[in-house]
Amino acid sequence: MSPAPVSDRPSLPRRAGIGLKLEHAPLVTGSWPEIGFFEVHAENFMGAGGPAHRLLAAVAERYPLSLHGVALSIGSAGPLDRDHLARLRALCDRYRPASFSEHLAWSSHDGVYLNDLLPVAYDGSTLDLVCAHVDEVQGFLGRRMLLENPSTYVGLAASTMSELEFLGEVVRRTGCGLLLDVNNVHVSATNRGFDPVAYLDAFPVAHVGEVHLAGAAPDTDDSGAALLIDAHDRPVGSAVWALFRRLVDRIGPVPTLIEWDNDVPTLDRLVQEMGVADEILARAGARIAA
């Protein structure tokens, strides 16, 4: 296991936050609303300057910041892109986010970048590869990262272990943390026919540093069976709220992000959705303290 890098960075508060959207910039900087933290996609801020960086610099002075990567391609069979890592390191050094996370997925091959997060096989060779990449990222950035459970649509025949076994072994071997995306659990369980409650109850929650909540788009497959698309284009669904309540009843308050990346609503609507999560977190905290 590689040691978890030590730093004096503050941790995210155990409450709810939202994604920082450029269209909301005038309202955010004009009123500085009560928001637990902001999260941004790292790749949107890898340029040298401009309005995006002016906004992020102002926000980072007033709110805890979570940095979420979408293109590092942790599960790729090839080497990590060192130029991308260097840009990521510069971003972390510039803004000193409280958290950095990435997906258990691959999105590049032979220098070609794909606009998708593709699944990995849960087998020994992939485990070795992912652990080596996580070690490389943590060493290069000088910080512990969180690895997010994926949303999946099919299982891979090459897998020889469960997703939970795979994630647990990555944590044991690298010392990384986990980002538990509850919507991804719901999406994968619906698409692949497993019990989301059993999955959540068996999740290695001691290593969870952040939770994501989002809305999924309903669809059907070619046979007419229910299918969910991880669309991030609507409010959090009732099934995801129920899973989230069960989770925080078990582990207490944890930093929780409302992900709404497509068909983005008004800032007030996002803050309203965040408030639902904040209320659930506060009630869980009060029960634990009682």
NORCOR-V605526 format. One line per field, one symbol per residue. phi: phi as a letter, one per 40 degrees, with the letter a starting at -180 (. if undefined). A space follows every 10 residues. Layout:
# NORCOR-V605526
phi = ???
This chain:
# NORCOR-V605526
phi = .cccdcabcc ccccacbbcc bdccdccccc bfccbcabbb cdccbcccag dccccccccc cbbcbbbbcb bcgdcccccc cccccccccc ccccbfccab baccabaaaf gcbbcabccb ccbccccdcc ccccdccccc cgacbbbccc cbbacccccb accccccccc cccbgcbbbc cccccccccc cbgbcccccc ccccccbcba bbbabbccab cccgccbbbc cfbacccccc cccccccccc bgcadbbcca bbfccccdcc cccccccccc cccccccccc
